[in-house]
Amino acid sequence: MPRLSDIQLQSLPGSSAFPSPWFKRWFFGSQALLLALAAWFWGAYLLRQTSVVGFGYARDFLGIYVGARAVAMGSGGKLYDLQVQRTLMAAAISPYHRGTLMPFIYPAYVAQVLQPLGYLPFRTAFLIWVALNLAIAVWLATRLARWFAPSLPQRIAVFVTFFAWMPLQLTLFHGQLGILPTLAIVQALLALRSGHEWRAGWWLSAGLLKPQLILFPVLVFVIWRRWRTVLAFVIALMGLLGISIAGIGVWFTAYLRFLGEYNRGGAALSLYPEAMQNWRGLVWSLCKTENGAASWAVLLALTVISMLLVVVVCYPRSASHFQPCSLPGLAGDVRYAIAILFGILSSPHLYMHDWVVAMPAGLVLWCFASQELSSAQSVKKLLNRALLWLLAAAPVIFFAIQLVGQFVAWPIQPVPLYMGTLAAVAVASVGPGFGGSTASDPPPVISPYQDEV
């Protein structure tokens, strides 16, 4: 069986004439600098903390813990009762106090899955969850480095780039759930490339802890008619729903009522639409409200356009690509990456840390743009150069926005505007559908998991 080092995939940063050596040195030098600055910033912040609870009570994990605690303490039937959540939160962070509730906002099966954490004190649960997130991040970074880079220096560069990504740092810092959908999205694609459609569905189901981040990847598998993958995903979903219903009862109606109350609660329930880094946040910054026909019409239009673009880009033009044994290769990977970006932008609830799932998509797009430069026509070459520059600047942009955003009120949300532009350039560069044999549609590459099957 071939090993990871035998994979014939355009490596990062690429071997074409562009990116040029100075561009690559600047890019990876900037990533190393960003990581060093982040280590200094987070390190200095953590050193000022006096206790784990004193640090953790202001983090997003508190809301996750509240849900797990409710189920563990036998209050699962009142999981979406705000007063019950307040009581559990106050007890968990004592002697500290929060003026606003950090609510549990996820489907009830998430609380059921994380129930073991609810049996532990908040301090212990938070440390375990952060350690688990960090372990998954290291494992995933290592896998991506081995997949995209053939040499040790390049693998180190990919590893550094992965951890310099500000959304990943925020995910770890807040004890968020985004690293699991990231793992699910990557592993599902790798399993599909190795011909394991059932396994792809099982992996993708790991993203159900944050279902809004995997809706578009599921849509892609439907477009590609990977029915075994979709069926495995649906079976896993039904299993989670069944387990949660058996454990805490039928919760769907209560959850829908809670979502309505939560979206009306605003800052009192730790909801800040103006801080969301997606189409919803962009529309809020333009209209200064979420109420009104105009804002809803613009948001709906952006979401529908995003879905239509994914369908147009991902739908194969060749009937042979619908065959189960036909794998899309890099031509499919880049369309999958575009779907991930539009899925993030269209998510109904998304903050900066949720962009962690964009890192693997960015690596795929970089490889595609680098490869296309050697054979594309002049217009396509210009688009691919623009795509590479947008990708190269994205980590710096995210880093700057996160730090400057603490002191500056942006007149318009810059992240969805920037990443929407990046996704649009990627769509223009890739074009509709795929089929036949083109420079952007090479034979399927060897899966890095074929040496382990």
Secondary structure, DSSP 8 states (H G I E B T S, - for coil): ---GGG--S--SS-SSS-S-HHHHHHHHHHHHHHHHHHHHHHHHHHHT---HHHHHTTSTHHHHHHHHHHHHTT-GGGTT-HHHHHHHHHHHHTT---SS-----S-HHHHHHTHHHHTS-HHHHHHHHHHHHHHHHHHHHHHHHHHH-SSHHHHHHHHHHHHH-HHHHHHHHHT-STHHHHHHHHHHHHHHHTT-HHHHHHHHHGGGGSGGGSHHHHHHHHHTT-HHHHHHHHHHHHHHHHHHHHHH---HHHHHHHHHHHHHHGGGGT--GGG--SHHHHHHHHHS-S-SHHHHHHHHHHHHHHHHHHHHHHS-SSGGGGSTT---HHHHHHHHHHHHHHHHHH-SS--GGGGGGHHHHHHHHHHHHHHHTTT--HHHHHHHHHHHHHHHHHHHHHHHHHHHTTT---SS-HHHHHHHHHHHHHHHHH-S---SS-TTS-S----TTTTT-
